[in-house]
Amino acid sequence: MKIEYLHASVYGNGAMVAEECKKLMAGKGVEVDVHHIDGMRPDSMPPADLYVFSSPGRFGKPIKEMRRFLEKVNLPKGTRYAILTTEPSPKPDKKTGKMPTDEEVDRYQHLISIMNEILLGKGLVKVAQTKVYVTGLKGPLEVGWQEKVKAFANAILGSP
Ligand SMILES: Cc1cc2nc3c(=O)[nH]c(=O)nc-3n(C[C@H](O)[C@H](O)[C@H](O)COP(=O)(O)O)c2cc1C
């Protein structure tokens, strides 16, 4: 199995996640080629069995470079893909101290739904998606982030 992993990391967190995923996959005999989308051509992607697209967020959406890239992606219908986003970890409400529910977060964070909408609209098939949190706007990754990457890699490998 061969995976092409395309990320749009600005501050390096998503790039670290990509390298961790590559390392984990290598341990399972799966080759992962990691690229920043700068310098990649969405209409002429290297062949692979599966593509991972990873984006940081900006204003509730995937960063615009990734949105534009995905809109131009040209892959055969039925191609399998997985999505990973790096997003700020949800914080407790300043007044009540309560953590926001997933539903509340989804009201302002639309990264994954926008990325899926574009790719599913092209006839691609989703096999996994996850969020990895950063604790500040520019990082670092939250404690224990490697566990999420492991679960993400396992979800990809366990997909039919
Ligand atoms: C100006 C600014 C606005 C941001 N807005 C969002 C946002 O709306 N949603 C989100 O998930 N992340 C937002 N972020 C945080 C990014 O998700 C974070 O910088 C990124 O995950 C870090 O990954 P990277 O190091 O790979 O770039 C914002 C960051 C900056 C600097």
The ligand as an SDF file (V2000), in Angstrom:
LIG
                    3D

 31 33  0  0  0  0  0  0  0  0999 V2000
   -5.0070   34.1220   12.7850 C   0  0  0  0  0  0  0  0  0  0  0  0
   -5.3180   32.6920   13.1260 C   0  0  0  0  0  0  0  0  0  0  0  0
   -6.6290   32.2570   13.0730 C   0  0  0  0  0  0  0  0  0  0  0  0
   -6.9480   30.9340   13.3490 C   0  0  0  0  0  0  0  0  0  0  0  0
   -8.2350   30.5210   13.2640 N   0  0  0  0  0  0  0  0  0  0  0  0
   -8.5210   29.2120   13.4180 C   0  0  0  0  0  0  0  0  0  0  0  0
   -9.8390   28.7150   13.2470 C   0  0  0  0  0  0  0  0  0  0  0  0
  -10.7850   29.4660   12.9850 O   0  0  0  0  0  0  0  0  0  0  0  0
  -10.0420   27.3940   13.3700 N   0  0  0  0  0  0  0  0  0  0  0  0
   -9.0320   26.5430   13.6510 C   0  0  0  0  0  0  0  0  0  0  0  0
   -9.2550   25.3530   13.7180 O   0  0  0  0  0  0  0  0  0  0  0  0
   -7.7910   26.9800   13.8540 N   0  0  0  0  0  0  0  0  0  0  0  0
   -7.5120   28.2880   13.7610 C   0  0  0  0  0  0  0  0  0  0  0  0
   -6.2260   28.7170   13.9520 N   0  0  0  0  0  0  0  0  0  0  0  0
   -5.2290   27.8110   14.5170 C   0  0  0  0  0  0  0  0  0  0  0  0
   -4.6690   26.8450   13.5530 C   0  0  0  0  0  0  0  0  0  0  0  0
   -5.4830   25.7350   13.5190 O   0  0  0  0  0  0  0  0  0  0  0  0
   -3.2760   26.4750   14.0200 C   0  0  0  0  0  0  0  0  0  0  0  0
   -2.4080   27.5610   13.7860 O   0  0  0  0  0  0  0  0  0  0  0  0
   -2.7730   25.2860   13.2550 C   0  0  0  0  0  0  0  0  0  0  0  0
   -3.5260   24.1650   13.5490 O   0  0  0  0  0  0  0  0  0  0  0  0
   -1.3460   24.9900   13.5250 C   0  0  0  0  0  0  0  0  0  0  0  0
   -0.9500   24.0110   12.5930 O   0  0  0  0  0  0  0  0  0  0  0  0
    0.3400   24.2380   11.6980 P   0  0  0  0  0  0  0  0  0  0  0  0
    1.4730   24.4250   12.6540 O   0  0  0  0  0  0  0  0  0  0  0  0
    0.4790   22.9530   10.9520 O   0  0  0  0  0  0  0  0  0  0  0  0
    0.1490   25.4090   10.8240 O   0  0  0  0  0  0  0  0  0  0  0  0
   -5.9080   30.0310   13.7000 C   0  0  0  0  0  0  0  0  0  0  0  0
   -4.5810   30.4870   13.7510 C   0  0  0  0  0  0  0  0  0  0  0  0
   -4.2750   31.7860   13.4700 C   0  0  0  0  0  0  0  0  0  0  0  0
   -2.8340   32.2320   13.5420 C   0  0  0  0  0  0  0  0  0  0  0  0
  1  2  1  0
  2  3  1  0
  2 30  2  0
  3  4  2  0
  4  5  1  0
  4 28  1  0
  5  6  2  0
  6  7  1  0
  6 13  1  0
  7  8  2  0
  7  9  1  0
  9 10  1  0
 10 11  2  0
 10 12  1  0
 12 13  2  0
 13 14  1  0
 14 15  1  0
 14 28  1  0
 15 16  1  0
 16 17  1  0
 16 18  1  0
 18 19  1  0
 18 20  1  0
 20 21  1  0
 20 22  1  0
 22 23  1  0
 23 24  1  0
 24 25  2  0
 24 26  1  0
 24 27  1  0
 28 29  2  0
 29 30  1  0
 30 31  1  0
M  END
$$$$
